[in-house]
Amino acid sequence: MSRIRRWLSTAILITAFAAAGGVAFPGAASAESNGGVRVMPLGDSITEGTQVPGGYRIGLWQRMAAGGYRVDLVGSQFNGPSSLGDHDHEGHPGWRIDQIDANIAGWLRNTTPRTVLLHIGTNDILQNYNVGGAPARLSSLVDRITSTAPNADVFVASIIPLSNSGQNNAARTFNATIPGMVQSKVSAGKRVHFVDMYSALTTGDLIDGVHPTAGGYDKMAATWYAALRSVQGSIGDPVTGTGQSLVGIASGRCLDVPGSSTTNGTQPIIWSCSGATNQRWAYDGQTLKALGKCLDSPTGATSGSKAQLWDCSGAANQRWAFTSGGTIRNAQSGLCVEAGGTANGTVVTLRTCTNAAGQLWNRGS
């Protein structure tokens, strides 16, 4: 791939995505952090998400959030849509193994990840860059990662298929060396794990012969997620606490899921505090969850829209911040949770944040 062609393709896609109402955040930017387990997505344009900004990180983030895992993606790069709750990564379009190796020590020192997700080698093949030496370069890169971050779990993926038959054969030959290399690291006491990403996709999952479609990226996400869950501690443990009550300061009543309903779209109310499970809200630093559902700001919400429960996705409309003044503000809409009265059964809506009495909440026991 030429740099100019790749840049033009990405620029066109970002412009189209923005015009369609999405939000793309290209390049480096200020890091996001929720205090969770630090995970570095590491690689080339497939990690960055060329053709589908955010790539596999979208589906992976959503699965982790829905599973109750509190994860902080880290890296010097930043892009993806609002449905991706954390945009940090270390994906560098066009880069080969040796280029990642030349920079990885500094990136690791700057971000101190607990876990590294490595998918690299595609550009060594596309650029026909000493392909026979690629396995040795990958082994050296893994050694540098494990020596710089010896306590990190490193997941090394085989590279995904390529549509060009000759290049795909080279990819298969390269991939065949990875399990043995990983086992040699494990035998040396390193925390390295093999992930068979090649088998997760077919060439039918590629949009341009190299990069996955949205569906292909989601297959990658599912494969990463399964691998992470198989290694204890790599993404921490899911939040399983029973949560706590949210008490309206004006009413003295608790945020309540009426009838303990778990139907998508259920609108919370306020009700006399009872300590029942339908008044227990677990907060993981971003999502508010009750009865296995997440508090959600409907798509396109404006002041007066209802608050609702919905299947957890990890998207921005399900991320909430408690302000020092006692309001609960949504990351996507910027609206605050408000009870419009003080009586039992008063419905809870989303309103422009004003610090009005109905917008102030205390976290109880």
C-alpha angles and dihedrals in degrees: 000000000000116000092233094050092047092048092050092047092051093045092052092048094049091049092049092046092052092048089054091058099264128127120232123184109196128191131000121338142150111311122251119221135178096177092254131131108307114239124179117206100206131188144062136306091317088063091043091051105241110192090014109045109227093022117191091352090078096060093037093053092047093050092049092048093048089048092055096250117145106214133170113205110212138194143106094266128075132194146122142092129295090263086070105081096201120031101189119116144138101236115138117189114229095010123139130210093267092053092052089047092054091058107027099092092060093045091051093049091049097049106024097209122201090207135025125203108201124192109161140137103072094107092048086063098039090050092041087231108172089306092183089061095049096095091054091048091051091050090052091049092052089049091053092050094049094045093048095042104023094168095053124102108232118204111198115196130200109240119260122255124280123217095225105087096217093048091044090054089052089050091052091050091049092046092051090066096053102077092053092046091050091049090053090056091047090051088053090056097259123144096237127140133189121229118193099218095154091068092048094068139038130204086262087070092062123098097195105012092270111042125056127247117241088270091049092051089050090055087054089050092053091049094050091047093052091049093049093049090052092062113067113234098008090116097013123243125306117261104258102162119132091238128219139267124271108216122198109231093212096048105025086224129123132248102255139189102224114237089354086274117176094189113130109255096031109153116222121231136190119256139166108289113258105158090240120151092253087065096048115101121189114207119195097182093279115026130055110212132187127172089356093302129106129235104249138194106215117244109274093013117180130183107300096029115134123257109232146180118246141163108288114256105158090238122147092257088065096049118099136184126204108220123212089250093059102259124132108221127192117231096219105037098027088222126136130231109253137181107210094209143005104247126104110271097028106151122236119234139173117255140172105281110257103146088245114167092256090058097056120097137178123209107232132195 
